[in-house]
Every structure is written in C-alpha cells, then in structure tokens.
C-alpha cells in the first residue's frame, strides 16, 4: 500500500519542483520535499511547489 501512495505522488508531483521564492527548478523526490529535506540552491528557501500547477 505504501507503493500505491508513492505512485500516486509521482503522478501528482513528478520529480521536478519549483522554488516558491525564486522560481528555481530543482529535480528531487516528492518525499524529500514533503519531509522538507530539500533546500533551494539559489535562495536557501524550503518551500517548493510541483512544476505543473494550473
Ligand atoms: Zn529559491
């Protein structure tokens, strides 16, 4: 069942995220973003959004 969640997350978020502050695109895993283990290399921000958001 954990696998199902991961697949769903992948479909929702993919692997690319965009920094909310500086729009820098980074490639990482969704779980790392949710766990806030990712830091923006440009502005050190920790809030990201999925790249496809409309
Ligand atoms: Zn940034």
mmCIF file of the protein (N, C-alpha, C, O) and its ligand, coordinates in Angstrom:
data_MODEL
# 
_entry.id   MODEL 
# 
loop_
_entity.id 
_entity.type 
_entity.pdbx_number_of_molecules 
1 polymer     1 
2 non-polymer 1 
# 
_entity_poly.entity_id                      1 
_entity_poly.type                           'polypeptide(L)' 
_entity_poly.nstd_linkage                   no 
_entity_poly.nstd_monomer                   no 
_entity_poly.pdbx_seq_one_letter_code       
;(UNK)(UNK)(UNK)(UNK)(UNK)(UNK)(UNK)(UNK)(UNK)(UNK)(UNK)(UNK)(UNK)(UNK)(UNK)(UNK)
(UNK)(UNK)(UNK)(UNK)(UNK)(UNK)(UNK)(UNK)(UNK)(UNK)(UNK)(UNK)(UNK)(UNK)(UNK)(UNK)
(UNK)(UNK)(UNK)(UNK)(UNK)(UNK)(UNK)(UNK)(UNK)(UNK)(UNK)(UNK)(UNK)(UNK)(UNK)(UNK)
(UNK)(UNK)(UNK)(UNK)(UNK)(UNK)
;
_entity_poly.pdbx_seq_one_letter_code_can   XXXXXXXXXXXXXXXXXXXXXXXXXXXXXXXXXXXXXXXXXXXXXXXXXXXXXX 
_entity_poly.pdbx_strand_id                 A 
# 
loop_
_entity_poly_seq.entity_id 
_entity_poly_seq.num 
_entity_poly_seq.mon_id 
_entity_poly_seq.hetero 
1 1  UNK n 
1 2  UNK n 
1 3  UNK n 
1 4  UNK n 
1 5  UNK n 
1 6  UNK n 
1 7  UNK n 
1 8  UNK n 
1 9  UNK n 
1 10 UNK n 
1 11 UNK n 
1 12 UNK n 
1 13 UNK n 
1 14 UNK n 
1 15 UNK n 
1 16 UNK n 
1 17 UNK n 
1 18 UNK n 
1 19 UNK n 
1 20 UNK n 
1 21 UNK n 
1 22 UNK n 
1 23 UNK n 
1 24 UNK n 
1 25 UNK n 
1 26 UNK n 
1 27 UNK n 
1 28 UNK n 
1 29 UNK n 
1 30 UNK n 
1 31 UNK n 
1 32 UNK n 
1 33 UNK n 
1 34 UNK n 
1 35 UNK n 
1 36 UNK n 
1 37 UNK n 
1 38 UNK n 
1 39 UNK n 
1 40 UNK n 
1 41 UNK n 
1 42 UNK n 
1 43 UNK n 
1 44 UNK n 
1 45 UNK n 
1 46 UNK n 
1 47 UNK n 
1 48 UNK n 
1 49 UNK n 
1 50 UNK n 
1 51 UNK n 
1 52 UNK n 
1 53 UNK n 
1 54 UNK n 
# 
loop_
_struct_asym.id 
_struct_asym.entity_id 
A 1 
B 2 
# 
loop_
_chem_comp.id 
_chem_comp.type 
_chem_comp.mon_nstd_flag 
UNK 'L-peptide linking' . 
ZN  non-polymer         . 
# 
_pdbx_entity_nonpoly.entity_id   2 
_pdbx_entity_nonpoly.name        ? 
_pdbx_entity_nonpoly.comp_id     ZN 
# 
_pdbx_nonpoly_scheme.asym_id         B 
_pdbx_nonpoly_scheme.entity_id       2 
_pdbx_nonpoly_scheme.mon_id          ZN 
_pdbx_nonpoly_scheme.ndb_seq_num     1 
_pdbx_nonpoly_scheme.pdb_seq_num     101 
_pdbx_nonpoly_scheme.auth_seq_num    101 
_pdbx_nonpoly_scheme.pdb_mon_id      ZN 
_pdbx_nonpoly_scheme.auth_mon_id     ZN 
_pdbx_nonpoly_scheme.pdb_strand_id   A 
_pdbx_nonpoly_scheme.pdb_ins_code    . 
# 
loop_
_atom_site.group_PDB 
_atom_site.id 
_atom_site.type_symbol 
_atom_site.label_atom_id 
_atom_site.label_alt_id 
_atom_site.label_comp_id 
_atom_site.label_asym_id 
_atom_site.label_entity_id 
_atom_site.label_seq_id 
_atom_site.pdbx_PDB_ins_code 
_atom_site.Cartn_x 
_atom_site.Cartn_y 
_atom_site.Cartn_z 
_atom_site.occupancy 
_atom_site.B_iso_or_equiv 
_atom_site.pdbx_formal_charge 
_atom_site.auth_seq_id 
_atom_site.auth_comp_id 
_atom_site.auth_asym_id 
_atom_site.auth_atom_id 
_atom_site.pdbx_PDB_model_num 
ATOM   1   N  N  . UNK A 1 1  ? 0.830  -1.206 0.000   1.00 0.00 ? 1   UNK A N  1 
ATOM   2   C  CA . UNK A 1 1  ? 0.000  0.000  0.000   1.00 0.00 ? 1   UNK A CA 1 
ATOM   3   C  C  . UNK A 1 1  ? 0.856  1.244  0.000   1.00 0.00 ? 1   UNK A C  1 
ATOM   4   O  O  . UNK A 1 1  ? 0.453  2.288  -0.513  1.00 0.00 ? 1   UNK A O  1 
ATOM   5   N  N  . UNK A 1 2  ? 2.041  1.132  0.578   1.00 0.00 ? 2   UNK A N  1 
ATOM   6   C  CA . UNK A 1 2  ? 2.962  2.277  0.518   1.00 0.00 ? 2   UNK A CA 1 
ATOM   7   C  C  . UNK A 1 2  ? 3.350  2.553  -0.930  1.00 0.00 ? 2   UNK A C  1 
ATOM   8   O  O  . UNK A 1 2  ? 3.546  3.699  -1.335  1.00 0.00 ? 2   UNK A O  1 
ATOM   9   N  N  . UNK A 1 3  ? 3.455  1.479  -1.692  1.00 0.00 ? 3   UNK A N  1 
ATOM   10  C  CA . UNK A 1 3  ? 3.812  1.640  -3.108  1.00 0.00 ? 3   UNK A CA 1 
ATOM   11  C  C  . UNK A 1 3  ? 2.747  2.436  -3.845  1.00 0.00 ? 3   UNK A C  1 
ATOM   12  O  O  . UNK A 1 3  ? 3.050  3.289  -4.679  1.00 0.00 ? 3   UNK A O  1 
ATOM   13  N  N  . UNK A 1 4  ? 1.493  2.140  -3.522  1.00 0.00 ? 4   UNK A N  1 
ATOM   14  C  CA . UNK A 1 4  ? 0.401  2.854  -4.184  1.00 0.00 ? 4   UNK A CA 1 
ATOM   15  C  C  . UNK A 1 4  ? 0.482  4.352  -3.922  1.00 0.00 ? 4   UNK A C  1 
ATOM   16  O  O  . UNK A 1 4  ? 0.263  5.167  -4.818  1.00 0.00 ? 4   UNK A O  1 
ATOM   17  N  N  . UNK A 1 5  ? 0.798  4.694  -2.693  1.00 0.00 ? 5   UNK A N  1 
ATOM   18  C  CA . UNK A 1 5  ? 0.911  6.112  -2.345  1.00 0.00 ? 5   UNK A CA 1 
ATOM   19  C  C  . UNK A 1 5  ? 2.045  6.760  -3.136  1.00 0.00 ? 5   UNK A C  1 
ATOM   20  O  O  . UNK A 1 5  ? 1.908  7.876  -3.637  1.00 0.00 ? 5   UNK A O  1 
ATOM   21  N  N  . UNK A 1 6  ? 3.145  6.057  -3.238  1.00 0.00 ? 6   UNK A N  1 
ATOM   22  C  CA . UNK A 1 6  ? 4.288  6.605  -3.975  1.00 0.00 ? 6   UNK A CA 1 
ATOM   23  C  C  . UNK A 1 6  ? 3.946  6.817  -5.439  1.00 0.00 ? 6   UNK A C  1 
ATOM   24  O  O  . UNK A 1 6  ? 4.326  7.826  -6.035  1.00 0.00 ? 6   UNK A O  1 
ATOM   25  N  N  . UNK A 1 7  ? 3.228  5.863  -6.014  1.00 0.00 ? 7   UNK A N  1 
ATOM   26  C  CA . UNK A 1 7  ? 2.851  6.013  -7.417  1.00 0.00 ? 7   UNK A CA 1 
ATOM   27  C  C  . UNK A 1 7  ? 1.924  7.205  -7.588  1.00 0.00 ? 7   UNK A C  1 
ATOM   28  O  O  . UNK A 1 7  ? 2.055  7.979  -8.536  1.00 0.00 ? 7   UNK A O  1 
ATOM   29  N  N  . UNK A 1 8  ? 0.982  7.343  -6.657  1.00 0.00 ? 8   UNK A N  1 
ATOM   30  C  CA . UNK A 1 8  ? 0.059  8.473  -6.724  1.00 0.00 ? 8   UNK A CA 1 
ATOM   31  C  C  . UNK A 1 8  ? 0.816  9.790  -6.602  1.00 0.00 ? 8   UNK A C  1 
ATOM   32  O  O  . UNK A 1 8  ? 0.521  10.749 -7.314  1.00 0.00 ? 8   UNK A O  1 
ATOM   33  N  N  . UNK A 1 9  ? 1.785  9.833  -5.706  1.00 0.00 ? 9   UNK A N  1 
ATOM   34  C  CA . UNK A 1 9  ? 2.573  11.058 -5.531  1.00 0.00 ? 9   UNK A CA 1 
ATOM   35  C  C  . UNK A 1 9  ? 3.352  11.377 -6.796  1.00 0.00 ? 9   UNK A C  1 
ATOM   36  O  O  . UNK A 1 9  ? 3.461  12.535 -7.199  1.00 0.00 ? 9   UNK A O  1 
ATOM   37  N  N  . UNK A 1 10 ? 3.887  10.348 -7.408  1.00 0.00 ? 10  UNK A N  1 
ATOM   38  C  CA . UNK A 1 10 ? 4.663  10.564 -8.608  1.00 0.00 ? 10  UNK A CA 1 
ATOM   39  C  C  . UNK A 1 10 ? 3.788  11.144 -9.707  1.00 0.00 ? 10  UNK A C  1 
ATOM   40  O  O  . UNK A 1 10 ? 4.197  12.038 -10.448 1.00 0.00 ? 10  UNK A O  1 
ATOM   41  N  N  . UNK A 1 11 ? 2.564  10.612 -9.794  1.00 0.00 ? 11  UNK A N  1 
ATOM   42  C  CA . UNK A 1 11 ? 1.665  11.108 -10.816 1.00 0.00 ? 11  UNK A CA 1 
ATOM   43  C  C  . UNK A 1 11 ? 1.286  12.556 -10.541 1.00 0.00 ? 11  UNK A C  1 
ATOM   44  O  O  . UNK A 1 11 ? 1.143  13.361 -11.461 1.00 0.00 ? 11  UNK A O  1 
ATOM   45  N  N  . UNK A 1 12 ? 1.127  12.867 -9.278  1.00 0.00 ? 12  UNK A N  1 
ATOM   46  C  CA . UNK A 1 12 ? 0.723  14.223 -8.920  1.00 0.00 ? 12  UNK A CA 1 
ATOM   47  C  C  . UNK A 1 12 ? 1.866  15.223 -9.060  1.00 0.00 ? 12  UNK A C  1 
ATOM   48  O  O  . UNK A 1 12 ? 1.687  16.323 -9.582  1.00 0.00 ? 12  UNK A O  1 
ATOM   49  N  N  . UNK A 1 13 ? 3.019  14.831 -8.593  1.00 0.00 ? 13  UNK A N  1 
ATOM   50  C  CA . UNK A 1 13 ? 4.094  15.813 -8.463  1.00 0.00 ? 13  UNK A CA 1 
ATOM   51  C  C  . UNK A 1 13 ? 5.230  15.632 -9.449  1.00 0.00 ? 13  UNK A C  1 
ATOM   52  O  O  . UNK A 1 13 ? 5.928  16.594 -9.770  1.00 0.00 ? 13  UNK A O  1 
ATOM   53  N  N  . UNK A 1 14 ? 5.427  14.415 -9.933  1.00 0.00 ? 14  UNK A N  1 
ATOM   54  C  CA . UNK A 1 14 ? 6.582  14.204 -10.777 1.00 0.00 ? 14  UNK A CA 1 
ATOM   55  C  C  . UNK A 1 14 ? 7.856  14.357 -9.970  1.00 0.00 ? 14  UNK A C  1 
ATOM   56  O  O  . UNK A 1 14 ? 7.850  14.166 -8.754  1.00 0.00 ? 14  UNK A O  1 
ATOM   57  N  N  . UNK A 1 15 ? 8.928  14.693 -10.625 1.00 0.00 ? 15  UNK A N  1 
ATOM   58  C  CA . UNK A 1 15 ? 10.211 14.783 -9.929  1.00 0.00 ? 15  UNK A CA 1 
ATOM   59  C  C  . UNK A 1 15 ? 10.753 16.198 -9.917  1.00 0.00 ? 15  UNK A C  1 
ATOM   60  O  O  . UNK A 1 15 ? 11.811 16.450 -9.341  1.00 0.00 ? 15  UNK A O  1 
ATOM   61  N  N  . UNK A 1 16 ? 10.059 17.106 -10.533 1.00 0.00 ? 16  UNK A N  1 
ATOM   62  C  CA . UNK A 1 16 ? 10.602 18.461 -10.638 1.00 0.00 ? 16  UNK A CA 1 
ATOM   63  C  C  . UNK A 1 16 ? 9.746  19.430 -9.825  1.00 0.00 ? 16  UNK A C  1 
ATOM   64  O  O  . UNK A 1 16 ? 8.518  19.437 -9.915  1.00 0.00 ? 16  UNK A O  1 
ATOM   65  N  N  . UNK A 1 17 ? 10.429 20.235 -9.038  1.00 0.00 ? 17  UNK A N  1 
ATOM   66  C  CA . UNK A 1 17 ? 9.745  21.206 -8.189  1.00 0.00 ? 17  UNK A CA 1 
ATOM   67  C  C  . UNK A 1 17 ? 10.288 22.595 -8.446  1.00 0.00 ? 17  UNK A C  1 
ATOM   68  O  O  . UNK A 1 17 ? 11.411 22.764 -8.922  1.00 0.00 ? 17  UNK A O  1 
ATOM   69  N  N  . UNK A 1 18 ? 9.482  23.576 -8.128  1.00 0.00 ? 18  UNK A N  1 
ATOM   70  C  CA . UNK A 1 18 ? 9.877  24.955 -8.350  1.00 0.00 ? 18  UNK A CA 1 
ATOM   71  C  C  . UNK A 1 18 ? 9.886  25.688 -7.020  1.00 0.00 ? 18  UNK A C  1 
ATOM   72  O  O  . UNK A 1 18 ? 8.950  25.579 -6.228  1.00 0.00 ? 18  UNK A O  1 
ATOM   73  N  N  . UNK A 1 19 ? 10.946 26.427 -6.788  1.00 0.00 ? 19  UNK A N  1 
ATOM   74  C  CA . UNK A 1 19 ? 11.041 27.220 -5.560  1.00 0.00 ? 19  UNK A CA 1 
ATOM   75  C  C  . UNK A 1 19 ? 9.979  28.309 -5.580  1.00 0.00 ? 19  UNK A C  1 
ATOM   76  O  O  . UNK A 1 19 ? 9.801  28.987 -6.591  1.00 0.00 ? 19  UNK A O  1 
ATOM   77  N  N  . UNK A 1 20 ? 9.275  28.478 -4.468  1.00 0.00 ? 20  UNK A N  1 
ATOM   78  C  CA . UNK A 1 20 ? 8.225  29.496 -4.405  1.00 0.00 ? 20  UNK A CA 1 
ATOM   79  C  C  . UNK A 1 20 ? 8.799  30.907 -4.366  1.00 0.00 ? 20  UNK A C  1 
ATOM   80  O  O  . UNK A 1 20 ? 8.115  31.868 -4.719  1.00 0.00 ? 20  UNK A O  1 
ATOM   81  N  N  . UNK A 1 21 ? 10.019 31.029 -3.950  1.00 0.00 ? 21  UNK A N  1 
ATOM   82  C  CA . UNK A 1 21 ? 10.594 32.361 -3.796  1.00 0.00 ? 21  UNK A CA 1 
ATOM   83  C  C  . UNK A 1 21 ? 11.297 32.855 -5.054  1.00 0.00 ? 21  UNK A C  1 
ATOM   84  O  O  . UNK A 1 21 ? 11.151 34.015 -5.439  1.00 0.00 ? 21  UNK A O  1 
ATOM   85  N  N  . UNK A 1 22 ? 12.058 31.976 -5.689  1.00 0.00 ? 22  UNK A N  1 
ATOM   86  C  CA . UNK A 1 22 ? 12.873 32.453 -6.806  1.00 0.00 ? 22  UNK A CA 1 
ATOM   87  C  C  . UNK A 1 22 ? 12.614 31.691 -8.099  1.00 0.00 ? 22  UNK A C  1 
ATOM   88  O  O  . UNK A 1 22 ? 13.279 31.937 -9.105  1.00 0.00 ? 22  UNK A O  1 
ATOM   89  N  N  . UNK A 1 23 ? 11.646 30.761 -8.084  1.00 0.00 ? 23  UNK A N  1 
ATOM   90  C  CA . UNK A 1 23 ? 11.262 30.017 -9.280  1.00 0.00 ? 23  UNK A CA 1 
ATOM   91  C  C  . UNK A 1 23 ? 12.361 29.130 -9.841  1.00 0.00 ? 23  UNK A C  1 
ATOM   92  O  O  . UNK A 1 23 ? 12.314 28.716 -11.000 1.00 0.00 ? 23  UNK A O  1 
ATOM   93  N  N  . UNK A 1 24 ? 13.340 28.848 -9.013  1.00 0.00 ? 24  UNK A N  1 
ATOM   94  C  CA . UNK A 1 24 ? 14.393 27.926 -9.441  1.00 0.00 ? 24  UNK A CA 1 
ATOM   95  C  C  . UNK A 1 24 ? 13.822 26.516 -9.514  1.00 0.00 ? 24  UNK A C  1 
ATOM   96  O  O  . UNK A 1 24 ? 13.151 26.057 -8.590  1.00 0.00 ? 24  UNK A O  1 
ATOM   97  N  N  . UNK A 1 25 ? 14.095 25.841 -10.616 1.00 0.00 ? 25  UNK A N  1 
ATOM   98  C  CA . UNK A 1 25 ? 13.600 24.470 -10.769 1.00 0.00 ? 25  UNK A CA 1 
ATOM   99  C  C  . UNK A 1 25 ? 14.633 23.501 -10.227 1.00 0.00 ? 25  UNK A C  1 
ATOM   100 O  O  . UNK A 1 25 ? 15.818 23.600 -10.544 1.00 0.00 ? 25  UNK A O  1 
ATOM   101 N  N  . UNK A 1 26 ? 14.188 22.584 -9.425  1.00 0.00 ? 26  UNK A N  1 
ATOM   102 C  CA . UNK A 1 26 ? 15.097 21.548 -8.949  1.00 0.00 ? 26  UNK A CA 1 
ATOM   103 C  C  . UNK A 1 26 ? 14.466 20.183 -9.156  1.00 0.00 ? 26  UNK A C  1 
ATOM   104 O  O  . UNK A 1 26 ? 13.245 20.021 -9.164  1.00 0.00 ? 26  UNK A O  1 
ATOM   105 N  N  . UNK A 1 27 ? 15.342 19.220 -9.322  1.00 0.00 ? 27  UNK A N  1 
ATOM   106 C  CA . UNK A 1 27 ? 14.875 17.853 -9.541  1.00 0.00 ? 27  UNK A CA 1 
ATOM   107 C  C  . UNK A 1 27 ? 15.128 17.064 -8.269  1.00 0.00 ? 27  UNK A C  1 
ATOM   108 O  O  . UNK A 1 27 ? 16.272 16.898 -7.844  1.00 0.00 ? 27  UNK A O  1 
ATOM   109 N  N  . UNK A 1 28 ? 14.059 16.584 -7.672  1.00 0.00 ? 28  UNK A N  1 
ATOM   110 C  CA . UNK A 1 28 ? 14.197 15.813 -6.451  1.00 0.00 ? 28  UNK A CA 1 
ATOM   111 C  C  . UNK A 1 28 ? 12.981 14.916 -6.275  1.00 0.00 ? 28  UNK A C  1 
ATOM   112 O  O  . UNK A 1 28 ? 12.049 14.941 -7.078  1.00 0.00 ? 28  UNK A O  1 
ATOM   113 N  N  . UNK A 1 29 ? 13.007 14.139 -5.231  1.00 0.00 ? 29  UNK A N  1 
ATOM   114 C  CA . UNK A 1 29 ? 11.877 13.252 -4.987  1.00 0.00 ? 29  UNK A CA 1 
ATOM   115 C  C  . UNK A 1 29 ? 10.826 13.963 -4.150  1.00 0.00 ? 29  UNK A C  1 
ATOM   116 O  O  . UNK A 1 29 ? 11.139 14.783 -3.287  1.00 0.00 ? 29  UNK A O  1 
ATOM   117 N  N  . UNK A 1 30 ? 9.564  13.627 -4.430  1.00 0.00 ? 30  UNK A N  1 
ATOM   118 C  CA . UNK A 1 30 ? 8.450  14.266 -3.725  1.00 0.00 ? 30  UNK A CA 1 
ATOM   119 C  C  . UNK A 1 30 ? 8.537  14.042 -2.217  1.00 0.00 ? 30  UNK A C  1 
ATOM   120 O  O  . UNK A 1 30 ? 8.221  14.933 -1.429  1.00 0.00 ? 30  UNK A O  1 
ATOM   121 N  N  . UNK A 1 31 ? 8.966  12.852 -1.829  1.00 0.00 ? 31  UNK A N  1 
ATOM   122 C  CA . UNK A 1 31 ? 9.052  12.557 -0.397  1.00 0.00 ? 31  UNK A CA 1 
ATOM   123 C  C  . UNK A 1 31 ? 10.027 13.487 0.303   1.00 0.00 ? 31  UNK A C  1 
ATOM   124 O  O  . UNK A 1 31 ? 9.813  13.864 1.455   1.00 0.00 ? 31  UNK A O  1 
ATOM   125 N  N  . UNK A 1 32 ? 11.098 13.858 -0.389  1.00 0.00 ? 32  UNK A N  1 
ATOM   126 C  CA . UNK A 1 32 ? 12.089 14.747 0.219   1.00 0.00 ? 32  UNK A CA 1 
ATOM   127 C  C  . UNK A 1 32 ? 11.540 16.164 0.376   1.00 0.00 ? 32  UNK A C  1 
ATOM   128 O  O  . UNK A 1 32 ? 11.858 16.866 1.336   1.00 0.00 ? 32  UNK A O  1 
ATOM   129 N  N  . UNK A 1 33 ? 10.725 16.559 -0.569  1.00 0.00 ? 33  UNK A N  1 
ATOM   130 C  CA . UNK A 1 33 ? 10.112 17.885 -0.471  1.00 0.00 ? 33  UNK A CA 1 
ATOM   131 C  C  . UNK A 1 33 ? 9.106  17.917 0.668   1.00 0.00 ? 33  UNK A C  1 
ATOM   132 O  O  . UNK A 1 33 ? 9.054  18.870 1.446   1.00 0.00 ? 33  UNK A O  1 
ATOM   133 N  N  . UNK A 1 34 ? 8.306  16.856 0.751   1.00 0.00 ? 34  UNK A N  1 
ATOM   134 C  CA . UNK A 1 34 ? 7.302  16.791 1.810   1.00 0.00 ? 34  UNK A CA 1 
ATOM   135 C  C  . UNK A 1 34 ? 7.973  16.760 3.176   1.00 0.00 ? 34  UNK A C  1 
ATOM   136 O  O  . UNK A 1 34 ? 7.478  17.359 4.131   1.00 0.00 ? 34  UNK A O  1 
ATOM   137 N  N  . UNK A 1 35 ? 9.094  16.066 3.268   1.00 0.00 ? 35  UNK A N  1 
ATOM   138 C  CA . UNK A 1 35 ? 9.831  15.983 4.525   1.00 0.00 ? 35  UNK A CA 1 
ATOM   139 C  C  . UNK A 1 35 ? 10.694 17.225 4.754   1.00 0.00 ? 35  UNK A C  1 
ATOM   140 O  O  . UNK A 1 35 ? 11.395 17.321 5.761   1.00 0.00 ? 35  UNK A O  1 
ATOM   141 N  N  . UNK A 1 36 ? 10.640 18.166 3.823   1.00 0.00 ? 36  UNK A N  1 
ATOM   142 C  CA . UNK A 1 36 ? 11.402 19.429 3.904   1.00 0.00 ? 36  UNK A CA 1 
ATOM   143 C  C  . UNK A 1 36 ? 12.898 19.200 4.014   1.00 0.00 ? 36  UNK A C  1 
ATOM   144 O  O  . UNK A 1 36 ? 13.595 19.888 4.759   1.00 0.00 ? 36  UNK A O  1 
ATOM   145 N  N  . UNK A 1 37 ? 13.372 18.236 3.272   1.00 0.00 ? 37  UNK A N  1 
ATOM   146 C  CA . UNK A 1 37 ? 14.805 17.968 3.293   1.00 0.00 ? 37  UNK A CA 1 
ATOM   147 C  C  . UNK A 1 37 ? 15.519 18.633 2.138   1.00 0.00 ? 37  UNK A C  1 
ATOM   148 O  O  . UNK A 1 37 ? 16.729 18.484 1.965   1.00 0.00 ? 37  UNK A O  1 
ATOM   149 N  N  . UNK A 1 38 ? 14.763 19.361 1.357   1.00 0.00 ? 38  UNK A N  1 
ATOM   150 C  CA . UNK A 1 38 ? 15.346 19.985 0.178   1.00 0.00 ? 38  UNK A CA 1 
ATOM   151 C  C  . UNK A 1 38 ? 15.505 21.487 0.415   1.00 0.00 ? 38  UNK A C  1 
ATOM   152 O  O  . UNK A 1 38 ? 14.610 22.154 0.933   1.00 0.00 ? 38  UNK A O  1 
ATOM   153 N  N  . UNK A 1 39 ? 16.652 21.986 0.025   1.00 0.00 ? 39  UNK A N  1 
ATOM   154 C  CA . UNK A 1 39 ? 16.900 23.414 0.177   1.00 0.00 ? 39  UNK A CA 1 
ATOM   155 C  C  . UNK A 1 39 ? 17.202 23.991 -1.200  1.00 0.00 ? 39  UNK A C  1 
ATOM   156 O  O  . UNK A 1 39 ? 17.925 23.389 -1.994  1.00 0.00 ? 39  UNK A O  1 
ATOM   157 N  N  . UNK A 1 40 ? 16.648 25.151 -1.470  1.00 0.00 ? 40  UNK A N  1 
ATOM   158 C  CA . UNK A 1 40 ? 16.893 25.785 -2.752  1.00 0.00 ? 40  UNK A CA 1 
ATOM   159 C  C  . UNK A 1 40 ? 18.354 26.223 -2.843  1.00 0.00 ? 40  UNK A C  1 
ATOM   160 O  O  . UNK A 1 40 ? 18.849 26.898 -1.941  1.00 0.00 ? 40  UNK A O  1 
ATOM   161 N  N  . UNK A 1 41 ? 19.048 25.851 -3.916  1.00 0.00 ? 41  UNK A N  1 
ATOM   162 C  CA . UNK A 1 41 ? 20.463 26.219 -4.051  1.00 0.00 ? 41  UNK A CA 1 
ATOM   163 C  C  . UNK A 1 41 ? 20.665 27.707 -4.303  1.00 0.00 ? 41  UNK A C  1 
ATOM   164 O  O  . UNK A 1 41 ? 21.770 28.229 -4.151  1.00 0.00 ? 41  UNK A O  1 
ATOM   165 N  N  . UNK A 1 42 ? 19.599 28.377 -4.686  1.00 0.00 ? 42  UNK A N  1 
ATOM   166 C  CA . UNK A 1 42 ? 19.726 29.782 -5.048  1.00 0.00 ? 42  UNK A CA 1 
ATOM   167 C  C  . UNK A 1 42 ? 19.410 30.707 -3.867  1.00 0.00 ? 42  UNK A C  1 
ATOM   168 O  O  . UNK A 1 42 ? 20.160 31.640 -3.581  1.00 0.00 ? 42  UNK A O  1 
ATOM   169 N  N  . UNK A 1 43 ? 18.291 30.436 -3.187  1.00 0.00 ? 43  UNK A N  1 
ATOM   170 C  CA . UNK A 1 43 ? 17.868 31.358 -2.132  1.00 0.00 ? 43  UNK A CA 1 
ATOM   171 C  C  . UNK A 1 43 ? 17.737 30.676 -0.768  1.00 0.00 ? 43  UNK A C  1 
ATOM   172 O  O  . UNK A 1 43 ? 17.303 31.302 0.199   1.00 0.00 ? 43  UNK A O  1 
ATOM   173 N  N  . UNK A 1 44 ? 18.111 29.397 -0.689  1.00 0.00 ? 44  UNK A N  1 
ATOM   174 C  CA . UNK A 1 44 ? 18.042 28.637 0.560   1.00 0.00 ? 44  UNK A CA 1 
ATOM   175 C  C  . UNK A 1 44 ? 16.626 28.474 1.096   1.00 0.00 ? 44  UNK A C  1 
ATOM   176 O  O  . UNK A 1 44 ? 16.442 28.121 2.261   1.00 0.00 ? 44  UNK A O  1 
ATOM   177 N  N  . UNK A 1 45 ? 15.636 28.725 0.269   1.00 0.00 ? 45  UNK A N  1 
ATOM   178 C  CA . UNK A 1 45 ? 14.258 28.552 0.697   1.00 0.00 ? 45  UNK A CA 1 
ATOM   179 C  C  . UNK A 1 45 ? 13.893 27.087 0.813   1.00 0.00 ? 45  UNK A C  1 
ATOM   180 O  O  . UNK A 1 45 ? 14.535 26.224 0.214   1.00 0.00 ? 45  UNK A O  1 
ATOM   181 N  N  . UNK A 1 46 ? 12.876 26.820 1.573   1.00 0.00 ? 46  UNK A N  1 
ATOM   182 C  CA . UNK A 1 46 ? 12.477 25.426 1.755   1.00 0.00 ? 46  UNK A CA 1 
ATOM   183 C  C  . UNK A 1 46 ? 11.064 25.160 1.275   1.00 0.00 ? 46  UNK A C  1 
ATOM   184 O  O  . UNK A 1 46 ? 10.536 24.070 1.496   1.00 0.00 ? 46  UNK A O  1 
ATOM   185 N  N  . UNK A 1 47 ? 10.450 26.112 0.635   1.00 0.00 ? 47  UNK A N  1 
ATOM   186 C  CA . UNK A 1 47 ? 9.101  25.853 0.139   1.00 0.00 ? 47  UNK A CA 1 
ATOM   187 C  C  . UNK A 1 47 ? 9.136  25.685 -1.376  1.00 0.00 ? 47  UNK A C  1 
ATOM   188 O  O  . UNK A 1 47 ? 9.636  26.534 -2.113  1.00 0.00 ? 47  UNK A O  1 
ATOM   189 N  N  . UNK A 1 48 ? 8.596  24.576 -1.798  1.00 0.00 ? 48  UNK A N  1 
ATOM   190 C  CA . UNK A 1 48 ? 8.571  24.276 -3.213  1.00 0.00 ? 48  UNK A CA 1 
ATOM   191 C  C  . UNK A 1 48 ? 7.156  23.922 -3.633  1.00 0.00 ? 48  UNK A C  1 
ATOM   192 O  O  . UNK A 1 48 ? 6.327  23.519 -2.817  1.00 0.00 ? 48  UNK A O  1 
ATOM   193 N  N  . UNK A 1 49 ? 6.904  24.078 -4.901  1.00 0.00 ? 49  UNK A N  1 
ATOM   194 C  CA . UNK A 1 49 ? 5.633  23.604 -5.442  1.00 0.00 ? 49  UNK A CA 1 
ATOM   195 C  C  . UNK A 1 49 ? 5.940  22.715 -6.639  1.00 0.00 ? 49  UNK A C  1 
ATOM   196 O  O  . UNK A 1 49 ? 6.984  22.843 -7.279  1.00 0.00 ? 49  UNK A O  1 
ATOM   197 N  N  . UNK A 1 50 ? 5.006  21.812 -6.925  1.00 0.00 ? 50  UNK A N  1 
ATOM   198 C  CA . UNK A 1 50 ? 5.183  20.980 -8.124  1.00 0.00 ? 50  UNK A CA 1 
ATOM   199 C  C  . UNK A 1 50 ? 5.217  21.849 -9.365  1.00 0.00 ? 50  UNK A C  1 
ATOM   200 O  O  . UNK A 1 50 ? 4.601  22.914 -9.405  1.00 0.00 ? 50  UNK A O  1 
ATOM   201 N  N  . UNK A 1 51 ? 5.934  21.396 -10.372 1.00 0.00 ? 51  UNK A N  1 
ATOM   202 C  CA . UNK A 1 51 ? 6.159  22.237 -11.536 1.00 0.00 ? 51  UNK A CA 1 
ATOM   203 C  C  . UNK A 1 51 ? 4.890  22.425 -12.362 1.00 0.00 ? 51  UNK A C  1 
ATOM   204 O  O  . UNK A 1 51 ? 4.699  23.469 -12.986 1.00 0.00 ? 51  UNK A O  1 
ATOM   205 N  N  . UNK A 1 52 ? 4.026  21.414 -12.363 1.00 0.00 ? 52  UNK A N  1 
ATOM   206 C  CA . UNK A 1 52 ? 2.801  21.557 -13.134 1.00 0.00 ? 52  UNK A CA 1 
ATOM   207 C  C  . UNK A 1 52 ? 1.664  21.969 -12.230 1.00 0.00 ? 52  UNK A C  1 
ATOM   208 O  O  . UNK A 1 52 ? 1.058  21.120 -11.577 1.00 0.00 ? 52  UNK A O  1 
ATOM   209 N  N  . UNK A 1 53 ? 1.368  23.215 -12.179 1.00 0.00 ? 53  UNK A N  1 
ATOM   210 C  CA . UNK A 1 53 ? 0.255  23.671 -11.365 1.00 0.00 ? 53  UNK A CA 1 
ATOM   211 C  C  . UNK A 1 53 ? -0.533 24.703 -12.137 1.00 0.00 ? 53  UNK A C  1 
ATOM   212 O  O  . UNK A 1 53 ? -0.014 25.759 -12.498 1.00 0.00 ? 53  UNK A O  1 
ATOM   213 N  N  . UNK A 1 54 ? -1.796 24.391 -12.389 1.00 0.00 ? 54  UNK A N  1 
ATOM   214 C  CA . UNK A 1 54 ? -2.583 25.328 -13.178 1.00 0.00 ? 54  UNK A CA 1 
ATOM   215 C  C  . UNK A 1 54 ? -3.909 25.646 -12.502 1.00 0.00 ? 54  UNK A C  1 
ATOM   216 O  O  . UNK A 1 54 ? -4.702 26.424 -13.032 1.00 0.00 ? 54  UNK A O  1 
HETATM 217 ZN ZN . ZN  B 2 .  ? 14.751 29.658 -4.286  1.00 0.00 ? 101 ZN  A ZN 1 
# 
